[in-house]
C-alpha cells in the first residue's frame, strides 16, 4: 500500500510533486542537498497548504536534508535531479542502497533508458521512467502521464505507480523502454 512518497530534489518539479502528493493524501518527504532549495520549497508549500501541513509531528510534508532520511520509510521515491546520465546513475545507486526493498523508483527522463538505469540496481522490477520534460509536468497542462517500464517491471510496481498518479488526477499510459526493443549489436 502506498502511503509515503520521497521526492529527491526540491526545485520546481520537486515542489510541484510534493504539493500534489500532499493534496492527494500521501505523506511526503522532500529532500534537497541545497538548504536554499528546501527553504524555497517550504515557503511555497506553506503558502499552498497552510502551516499546519508542515508541522514536524504527523506532517503531510516533511523536509529532510539527506537521501537516507527521505527514503527510509518510502514506498515510492521520485528523483527530480537533472536528466543527465551521471546524475541519474548516482541517485539510483544511492536510492538502491538506502531505501527499503519494497520502494519503487520513478525518474523523469526524456532521453535516458530506464532499463539501463534499473540494471544498476538490485530492484530492476521496481523501476519506471516518467517520460515527460520535468518543466512541462510542473506546469501541469496534460492529464496523461506516459511511463516507461523494463521487461522486468513487476505488475505490483505498475499498480503502485498508477495509484499514485490517479490520486494526483492523472491517467497513466505504460510502454516498454524502446532501448530494450532495439536489436542487439552484431559483434
N, C-alpha and C positions, 0 to 999 in steps of 0.2 A: 504494500500500500504506500502510495506517495504522500508523504507529509512534509518533508524538509528538502528545500532546494538550496544548493550552494551556488552562488554566482561569483565567478572569479573575474574581477575587473569591474571597477565602479565608474567607468566612463559613461558616455551617453547610453550605450546599449545596456550595460550592466544596471544602470539606474532605471531604465525603462522596464527591463525584465523584473527587477526587484519590485517595482511599483505594481506591475500587473500580476505577478505571482502572489504578492501580499493580498491584493484585491481578490485574487482567485481562491484565497483561503489557505495558502501554503505558508509555512514558516520559512523565512528567507534568511540566509546567512550571506552577507555581502562582504567580499574581501577585495582588498587592493593593497599593493605594497607601497603605494604613494599616499601618505596621510592626507594630502590636499584633495585627492580624488574622493576619499572616504568622507571628508568634511563637506565637499560639494554635494555628494550623494545624500548625506544626512540632512542637509538643509533642504534639498529638493524633496526628499521623501517626507520630511516634517511638514512642508507646505501642502503636499498632496494627500497625505494620510492622517495628519494630525500627530501631535507629540505623543499621545498615548500609545500609538502603534510602534513607537521606537523605544519603549522602556526596556530595561535590561531583563526584568523578570517577566517571563511569558511573552516576550516580544514577538510581533509579527515579522519585524525586520531587525536583525542584529548586525552590527558592524564589527568585523574582525580583521586583524592585521596579518594573519598567517593562513596559508592554504590548509594547513593541518587543522586549525580551528574551524575553518569553513566546512571541510568535508567530513569531519569526524562522525557526524550523525546524518549525513546527506543521503537521500535516496536518489537524487538527481543532481549532477554537477554540470553546470554550463560555463564554459570558459569564454570570456569576452576579450581575449588577448588578440594582438594583431594577426591578421591572416597571412602569416609567414611560417614557412616550414619549421625553422628553428624554434620559434616561439611556441608553436603548437606541439612539437615533439617534447619540448621541455615541460610544458604544462601537463601533457598526457602522462609523462613519466612520474612527475610529482603526484598527480592525482592517483595514479595506479598504486603508488607506494603508500599513500596516506589515507585513502578512502576505504571504507568497508567493502568487502567483496560484492555486496548487493548493489552498490552505487552504479548508476548508469551515467555515462559521459556523453554530452552533446556539445558539438562545436560548430559555430557559424563559419562557413567557408564557401567560397565560390570557385576555388582553384585547386584545393588540395584533396587528395584521395583519403576518404575515411578508412578504407581498407588498409592503406599504408600506415596511417596513424594508429589504428586499432591493433595492428600487428606488433606494435611496440609495447603492448600491454599484456597482462595476464588475463584480460577480460574482453577479448575481441567480440564476444557475443553481446556485450553491453555498451557498444559504442555506435553513435549515429552522428550524421552531419546535418546541420540546418543549412540548406542551400539557398542562401539569400545574402545580399550585401547587408552588413551589420547596420549601416546608416538607414537603409530603407525599412528594416524591421523596426528600428527605433522610431521611425516616422509613423508607423502603424497603418499605412494605407491599405494593404492587402489582407484579406481574411483567410487566405490559403497559405499554409506553410509547407514547403517542399522539403522532404527529408531524404537522405541517402543512407542506405544500410549496406552492410557487407554480407557475404554469403553465410557468415556465421552469426549474424544478428538474431537473437532469440525473439520468439513471439512475446515473451514477457517484457522484453525491452521495448518492443514496438507498442504494446498495450500501455506501458507506463508513459511513454512519450506522447502518445495520442491523448491520454488522460490529462496530462499537463497542459497541452495546447488547447484542448477543448475547454478546460476551466478558464483559460485566458480568452476564450471566444474565437478560437481559430479552428479551421479544418486542416487536417494533415493529409499529405499525399506522400507515399513512400515509393522510392525507386531504388534499384540496385546501383552501387557505385560503378560508374562507367569504366573505371580503370580495371575492374575485375572482369569486364566483358570483353576487353581487348585481347586479341590473340597473343600468346607468349612469343617473345622474340626468338628467332632462329639463331642458334649459336653455332 
